[in-house]
Amino acid sequence: MALDPQLRRALADRVRFYNELGIYDFYRRETVAVGSDTPEIASTPETLTPEPMPSRPKTVLAAPVTEEDLFAAPKPESKTSDPAQALRLIREDLGDCTRCRLHQQGRKQIVFGVGDPRAELMFIGEAPGADEDQQGEPFVGRAGQLLNNMIKAMGIRREDVYIANIIKCRPPGNRTPERDECETCSPFLMRQIAAIRPKVIVALGAVAAKTLLAINAPMSELRGHWYDFRGTKLAVTYHPAFLLRDPRQKKETWKDLQMVMKELNMPLPSKSAE
């Protein structure tokens, strides 16, 4: 719904006021109607349900940019065209984050992201685990070793890609991140994506895929499609941690990675990777 012009001007003035105070991040809260027990959620982008997996990958549009995106305040990194510098500024802006409850629930440190700031390929997982929380780098545990093998099978190195997660703090007991935690943390991931501008994003697992695409569908339907995510091609595959529990899905994951390789014009190995 379009905003009244007077209200738009008032909001823009308020955003500039907060920018001058050094505040750049704004989050929408749920509101509850008086006399009702049901939360009234502010309008969100329309979600799309993919068709059943076709024999050939099909491009599917993700949620469009909303009016709220157009009102986004200018970020510190907007003053530089160097992605490495932009990522440093985003990390500085994140600080010792206390924006959600996770900073009080045992996290040791923030796990920001790692890799080539100019990477053409970006992998996005769910959340840091114990090893990641200890070392401050995503995907360094058993699942990380498997991801390294997946990247190597594609004929590239870990240093050639960029790796991050939907949220940057370890949830207690490695539980699944809550919706509000994803909504609070993901704006920083969006800024990382905008700074790196990868050609292809691979969402690892259901949490990453559903958060990025706003699509509530099983992995069997999410896989095998190309999504247009804010101008970047996005594919979905299984999370390495899931593959450790169910190695039978490694062949399916390799199919997804081959789809990515074709999009990036990378040579396909002569032998299938297991």
Buried (B, 14 or more C-beta within 10 A) or exposed (E): EEEEEEEBEEEEEEBEEEBEEEEBBEEEEEEEEEEEEEEEEEEEBEEBEBEEBEEEBEEBEBBEEEEEEEEBBEBBBBEBEEBEBBBBBBBEBBEEBEBBBBEEEEBBBBBBBBBBBBBBBBBBBBBBBEBBBBBBBBBBBEBBBBBBBBBEBBEBEBEBBBBBBBBBBBBEEEEEBBEEBBBBBBBBBBBBBBBBBBBBBBBBBBBBBBBBBBBEBEBEBBBBBBBEBBEBBBBBBBBBBBBBEEEEBBEBBBBBBBBBBEBBEBEEEEEEBE
